[in-house]
Amino acid sequence: MQGLEKSHLHARRSRLLKGLTGSVLEIGVGTGVNFEHYNNSVQVIGIEPSSGMLQLAEKKREKSLAGTRIQLLNVGWEDPTLLQHIATESLDAIVCTLVMCTIPASEKAVVQFSQWLKPHGKLILLEHIQSPRSVPAAFQQFINPLWRQLAGGCNLTRKSDQLAELAGFKILEKSYFKYGISFVEATYQKEVSTFSTL
Ligand SMILES: C[S@@+](CC[C@H](N)C(=O)[O-])C[C@H]1O[C@@H](n2cnc3c(N)ncnc32)[C@H](O)[C@@H]1O
């Protein structure tokens, strides 16, 4: 992961996150690796269901420029108590980096993200996805049950870019890259205030 982080992810995280403004929700902050990339004009709610990860994220928050503007909550995206913190159409951006592969019910998650975003709000994705080629995709399908057990619930078979597009998000920027497996880097925009019914 360190090689991938240095060669591909760090610069992409920076490019995707440094210009964000307003209210931001980050899904599954992990150890807080994105915090250094936020500028000091954002207000971030970072959620993370693992208490161990959250403790590490708290340390990174202290060192980041956005520091006191990052509120951390020990919940997953599907936790109903999150609705007390986030009103409908209240967010300027939602950030998902290496998290759509792991969260439960990712189809429902993107619909919920659309509901939380303001019209024209942004959905940021930096994610590994299932290969677009049929033979590697079939292999990924085959090994996914074992992979998921070994890799903390991570799935190799998610098509998170397609999910966002099916949920009605407009593509502002999108590119793909490979590091052993396929990745997408994308900024989407919520176009209208009507919700998708995926
Ligand atoms: C591979 S880590 C990615 C961490 C970080 N976003 C990054 O870019 O490195 C996936 C994270 O998703 C979190 N996660 C798992 N289930 C989740 C859920 N239901 N809602 C939000 N985050 C979840 C995990 O605890 C883990 O910290």
The ligand as an SDF file (V2000), in Angstrom:
LIG
                    3D

 27 29  0  0  0  0  0  0  0  0999 V2000
   -9.3520    0.7630    2.9960 C   0  0  0  0  0  0  0  0  0  0  0  0
   -9.9160    1.7720    4.2940 S   0  0  0  0  0  0  0  0  0  0  0  0
   -9.7970    3.3850    3.5110 C   0  0  0  0  0  0  0  0  0  0  0  0
   -9.4600    4.4650    4.4760 C   0  0  0  0  0  0  0  0  0  0  0  0
   -9.2910    5.8410    3.8710 C   0  0  0  0  0  0  0  0  0  0  0  0
  -10.5460    6.3490    3.3460 N   0  0  0  0  0  0  0  0  0  0  0  0
   -8.2280    5.8880    2.7970 C   0  0  0  0  0  0  0  0  0  0  0  0
   -8.4280    6.5350    1.7720 O   0  0  0  0  0  0  0  0  0  0  0  0
   -7.1480    5.3000    2.9990 O   0  0  0  0  0  0  0  0  0  0  0  0
  -11.6900    1.5030    4.3090 C   0  0  0  0  0  0  0  0  0  0  0  0
  -12.3370    2.1460    5.5150 C   0  0  0  0  0  0  0  0  0  0  0  0
  -13.7610    2.0330    5.4080 O   0  0  0  0  0  0  0  0  0  0  0  0
  -14.2690    1.8760    6.7140 C   0  0  0  0  0  0  0  0  0  0  0  0
  -15.6430    1.3750    6.7020 N   0  0  0  0  0  0  0  0  0  0  0  0
  -16.0540    0.0780    6.7820 C   0  0  0  0  0  0  0  0  0  0  0  0
  -17.3910    0.0150    6.8030 N   0  0  0  0  0  0  0  0  0  0  0  0
  -17.8530    1.2880    6.7430 C   0  0  0  0  0  0  0  0  0  0  0  0
  -19.1540    1.8790    6.7770 C   0  0  0  0  0  0  0  0  0  0  0  0
  -20.2450    1.1200    6.8910 N   0  0  0  0  0  0  0  0  0  0  0  0
  -19.2640    3.2260    6.7120 N   0  0  0  0  0  0  0  0  0  0  0  0
  -18.1530    3.9950    6.6370 C   0  0  0  0  0  0  0  0  0  0  0  0
  -16.8920    3.4940    6.6130 N   0  0  0  0  0  0  0  0  0  0  0  0
  -16.7370    2.1590    6.6690 C   0  0  0  0  0  0  0  0  0  0  0  0
  -13.2630    0.9150    7.3400 C   0  0  0  0  0  0  0  0  0  0  0  0
  -13.3550    0.8730    8.7550 O   0  0  0  0  0  0  0  0  0  0  0  0
  -11.9470    1.4790    6.8320 C   0  0  0  0  0  0  0  0  0  0  0  0
  -11.4020    2.4390    7.7110 O   0  0  0  0  0  0  0  0  0  0  0  0
  1  2  1  0
  2  3  1  0
  2 10  1  0
  3  4  1  0
  4  5  1  0
  5  6  1  0
  5  7  1  0
  7  8  2  0
  7  9  1  0
 10 11  1  0
 11 12  1  0
 11 26  1  0
 12 13  1  0
 13 14  1  0
 13 24  1  0
 14 15  1  0
 14 23  1  0
 15 16  2  0
 16 17  1  0
 17 18  1  0
 17 23  2  0
 18 19  1  0
 18 20  2  0
 20 21  1  0
 21 22  2  0
 22 23  1  0
 24 25  1  0
 24 26  1  0
 26 27  1  0
M  CHG  2   2   1   9  -1
M  END
$$$$
